[in-house]
Amino acid sequence: MNIAVATWLVHLVYAYVTIGFVLLPWWHLRGLKKLDLTAGKGPRGFRLLISPGLVALWPWLIRRAARHHGHPTAENNPHRRAAGVTSS
């Protein structure tokens, strides 16, 4: 591998991670609520734990938030219906 190609790849990874870190405050303040209400209300420890994933998966998460594929649907199965748990 040529040094120029390796340098270019390293710069590309740096740019990717930098964009992830720039978007991180937005994810913690607003983005998580768009994807999952429960995650959006999570404590600081939880947010700290998921921060590396938010940085690494930012393109996929942005696409998901933009397409409004956020809040997961409540599970609806015979056991929940028998227990009288309603889905919201």
C-alpha positions in Angstrom: 0.0 0.0 0.0 1.3 3.4 -0.9 2.0 5.9 1.9 -0.3 8.5 0.2 -3.2 6.0 0.1 -2.7 5.0 3.8 -2.5 8.7 4.8 -5.7 9.4 2.9 -7.5 6.5 4.6 -6.4 7.7 8.0 -7.6 11.2 7.3 -10.9 9.8 6.1 -11.3 7.9 9.4 -10.4 11.0 11.3 -13.1 13.0 9.4 -15.7 10.3 10.0 -15.0 10.2 13.8 -14.9 14.0 14.0 -18.3 14.3 12.4 -19.6 11.7 14.9 -18.2 13.8 17.8 -19.6 17.0 16.4 -23.1 15.4 16.2 -22.8 13.8 19.7 -24.3 16.8 21.6 -27.3 16.9 19.2 -27.9 13.2 19.7 -27.9 13.6 23.5 -30.2 16.7 23.4 -32.6 15.9 20.7 -31.7 12.9 18.5 -32.3 10.1 21.0 -35.8 11.3 21.6 -36.5 11.0 17.8 -35.3 7.5 17.8 -36.6 6.1 21.1 -38.4 8.0 23.9 -37.1 5.7 26.6 -33.5 6.2 25.5 -34.0 10.0 25.3 -35.0 10.1 28.9 -32.1 7.9 30.0 -29.7 9.0 32.8 -26.2 10.4 32.1 -24.5 7.0 32.7 -26.6 5.4 30.0 -25.8 8.2 27.6 -22.1 7.9 28.4 -22.3 4.2 27.6 -24.0 4.6 24.2 -21.9 7.6 23.1 -19.2 5.4 21.3 -22.1 3.7 19.4 -23.6 7.1 18.5 -20.2 8.3 17.2 -19.6 5.1 15.2 -23.1 4.7 13.7 -24.0 8.3 13.0 -24.8 7.9 9.2 -27.2 5.1 9.8 -28.8 6.9 12.8 -29.3 10.1 10.9 -31.0 8.3 8.1 -33.2 6.5 10.6 -34.2 9.8 12.3 -34.8 11.6 9.1 -37.1 8.9 7.8 -39.0 8.9 11.1 -38.3 5.2 11.8 -37.7 6.1 15.4 -39.9 4.9 18.2 -40.1 1.1 18.2 -43.5 -0.4 18.1 -44.8 -2.0 21.3 -44.7 -5.8 21.2 -48.1 -7.3 20.7 -48.3 -11.0 21.4 -50.8 -13.4 23.1 -49.0 -13.3 26.4 -49.3 -9.5 26.6 -52.9 -9.6 25.6 -53.6 -12.3 28.3 -51.9 -10.1 30.9 -54.0 -7.1 29.9 -51.1 -5.0 28.8 -52.1 -2.7 26.0 -49.8 -1.5 23.4 -49.3 2.2 22.9 
